[in-house]
Structures are given as structure tokens and as C-alpha cells.
Amino acid sequence: MLKTALYLLLTGFVTSRTIAQSSKSLPAIEQKMVNRGLVDIQKVDPEILVELKYSTTDNFIGRDVYGELTRAYLQPEMAKRLTKANALLRKERPGYHLLVYDAARPNSAQYDLWNALDHLKIPARSKTQYVADPKIGSNHNFGCAIDLTVVDENGKPLDMGTKFDFFGPLAYPRSEQEMLKKGKLTARQIENRQLLRKVMTQVGFKVNTTEWWHFDGMSKAQARAKYGMIP
């Protein structure tokens, strides 16, 4: 009896210590997400791939904005929807996966993206077409938006006609037919975008009219009221 009690005490201590160490090992920026109730997408669905573009230099700024933030976080209900979208995709195209480029974003990083538009000489009146005003916030700042694409069975991203974060009508879902007529997009590129839109809208995400990669889980007003902004 004494041995059993001692075993349970020790295993409980080890488990608690392991959990505590695991929690402490998270970078501060990710711990901030966890403390606000957001979840790591890949812990919800390991079949979803992640490559946060703002944790690399492969973005329109050309530098790492996120630093130690390398995992993709979302509000739990958004993560559940994304899991359903990935399942729909894999059912329709076995071997295909969703690849996440951006998810929850601290508002501090929003200022970096906003200010970078000045260096690209984007007119002030047009800035909100590409980046939400950080004073108001993006749905990313509430953990309710996701940027993503589709990869094939070889892990290669489908050809969507532009790279992620391309600025201009070629990336606009609302301009696809016009771009097709002008020969700037192909039918296959539009079909690839439609595949992504199909699985995302079926689970409740809404399409962004100027970014083929961006989807919102709810309105900004709803997200602000329900979750508040990630500082």
C-alpha cells in the first residue's frame, strides 16, 4: 500500500513537473496566445501543415516579423473548422493537405506590416486593401482569420497564379474572370483557388475579395466582442 501511494505521488509529481516545464519552454509570444485560450493548430490536427511566412524572410517585408512565433494558433472554434476543411480536402483529393501561411497575429506585428506599406509606396488611401489598420485590428489579431493554400500529395503548393501576399488584381478573387480573359490567369489556377474556397466556405469561413489566401471565421465586430485583441 505504501509503495503504491509513493508511486502515485512520484508519478503525479513527474507529470506535473513535465507539464510545467513544457509550458515554460514555450516562447513568450506563444505563451501569450495560450494564456488567451488559443490553440496550436497542429495539436488539433497534425495533418495540417504550417509554414508561417512572417516567421521567415519570404514575405512582402523581406524580414522575419514574428521571431520566436513559429507555430500557428487560432481560437478553438476556428481550429475545429479548419480541421473539418482539411478532412473535406483530403476526402476530395486524397493526399492533399492545407498549408497555413498565417494565423493568429499579435497587434504589435500588425504595426510592422502596416508601416512596411509606406516603404512599398502604397498610397495611404489604399493601405487598408492590403493590411488592416492596427488601430482597428485585423481578424488575425483576434485569432479568427487564416491565410493558407493547398499542397498536393508531393507536398508541393498548387499553382494559384500568384505568391502569398501578392499586391494587385491578379490576387483578387473578385477579378479572376477578368484576369482569365486577359490571359493573366489560367483556368487551372482558378480551379485550384476554387478548391481551396470550396472546402473553407463549406465549414463557415468567408472569402476575402482581394486575397485568395485569406479567410475570415467571423466579422471583426463579432471577433472583437467575443475574444478581444491579442496585444
Buried (B, 14 or more C-beta within 10 A) or exposed (E): EEEEEEEEEEEEEEEEEEEEEEEEEBBEBBEBBEEBEBBBBBEBBEEBBBBBBBBBEBBBBEEBBBEEBBBBBBBEBBBBBBBBBBBBBBEEBEEBBBBBBBBBBBBEBBBBBBEBBEEEEBEEEEBBBBBBEBEEBBBBBBBBBBBBBBBEEEEEBBBBBBBBBBBEBBBBBEBBEEBBEEEBBEEEBBEBBEBBBEBBEEBBBBBBEBBBBBBBBBEBEBBBEEBEBBE
